[in-house]
Amino acid sequence: SGFKPKLRYYEGLEGFKTVYEDSLTAHSKQISAILSMQDMLDKLGGEYMNNYISKRIAAGIALRVIRIEPHEIKPIWPGVKEELRQVRFAPKNFIFPLTMLIYDNKVNIMYTRR
């Protein structure tokens, strides 16, 4: 078909940040994700995540996310229209050790277990 996928590999905290910062370039203005809030806070920290969310909103990029309810740590970042976020929860027994961000023609898979 002439299509050749590109694979990039990033490591560590800077790899996570590289992926998140790249998602702010989404031309479609839409990100779909599956993630555990606990895992993301453990990896990136609350300050980074709040800063990222502010940038995403300022860029007008909407987020549709499936989160893992047993990994919800506090009632933060709910699905609210003002923050361009729509939240759904995976089934109770669903454990997913990865974070996925999907936008434009990109699929980012980040292993979030320690």
C-alpha positions in Angstrom: 0.0 0.0 0.0 3.0 2.3 0.2 2.3 3.1 3.9 5.3 2.5 6.2 4.6 3.0 9.9 7.3 4.8 12.0 8.3 3.5 15.3 9.9 5.7 18.0 11.1 4.5 21.3 11.5 6.8 24.3 12.7 5.9 27.8 12.1 7.2 31.3 10.5 10.4 32.5 11.7 12.4 29.6 10.1 9.9 27.2 6.7 10.3 29.0 7.0 14.1 28.7 8.0 13.9 25.1 4.9 11.9 24.2 2.6 14.2 26.2 4.1 17.3 24.7 3.7 15.9 21.2 0.0 15.3 21.9 -0.4 19.0 22.2 0.3 19.3 18.5 -2.8 17.2 17.5 -4.2 18.7 14.3 -7.5 16.9 14.8 -8.0 18.8 18.2 -9.0 15.4 19.6 -7.1 13.0 21.8 -8.5 9.6 22.8 -6.8 7.8 25.8 -6.9 4.9 28.2 -5.0 5.6 31.4 -4.7 5.2 35.1 -4.6 8.5 37.0 -2.5 6.9 39.7 0.1 5.7 37.3 0.3 9.1 35.5 0.6 11.0 38.8 3.3 8.5 40.0 5.2 9.0 36.7 4.8 12.7 36.0 3.5 14.3 39.1 0.5 16.6 39.8 2.3 19.8 38.8 3.3 18.5 35.4 -0.2 17.1 34.8 -2.0 20.3 35.8 0.4 22.3 33.5 -0.2 19.8 30.6 -4.0 20.1 31.1 -3.9 23.9 31.0 -1.9 23.7 27.7 -4.3 21.2 26.2 -7.3 23.4 27.0 -5.6 26.5 25.7 -4.8 24.7 22.5 -8.5 23.7 22.2 -7.7 20.0 22.2 -10.5 17.8 23.6 -9.8 14.6 25.5 -12.0 11.5 25.5 -10.6 9.1 28.1 -11.3 5.7 29.6 -9.9 5.5 33.1 -9.4 2.6 35.4 -11.7 3.3 38.4 -9.7 1.3 41.0 -6.8 3.6 40.2 -8.7 6.8 40.8 -6.9 8.4 43.7 -9.0 11.5 44.4 -11.9 13.3 42.7 -9.8 15.4 40.4 -10.0 15.9 36.6 -13.6 14.9 36.2 -15.3 14.9 32.8 -16.3 18.5 32.4 -17.2 20.4 29.2 -15.2 23.5 30.3 -12.0 21.5 30.4 -12.7 19.7 27.1 -12.7 16.3 28.9 -15.1 13.4 28.6 -14.5 10.6 31.0 -15.7 7.0 31.0 -14.6 4.1 33.3 -13.4 0.7 32.2 -15.2 -2.3 33.8 -14.4 -2.9 37.4 -12.1 -5.9 36.8 -10.2 -4.2 33.9 -6.5 -3.8 34.7 -4.4 -2.1 32.1 -0.7 -1.6 32.8 -0.3 0.8 29.9 -1.3 4.4 29.0 -2.4 5.0 25.4 -2.8 8.3 23.7 -4.3 8.3 20.2 -4.5 11.4 18.0 -4.1 12.2 14.3 -2.3 9.2 12.9 -0.4 8.5 16.0 -0.8 5.8 18.7 1.4 6.2 21.8 1.8 3.3 24.2 3.5 4.0 27.5 4.2 1.2 30.0 3.3 2.7 33.4 4.0 -0.1 35.8 7.0 0.3 38.2 
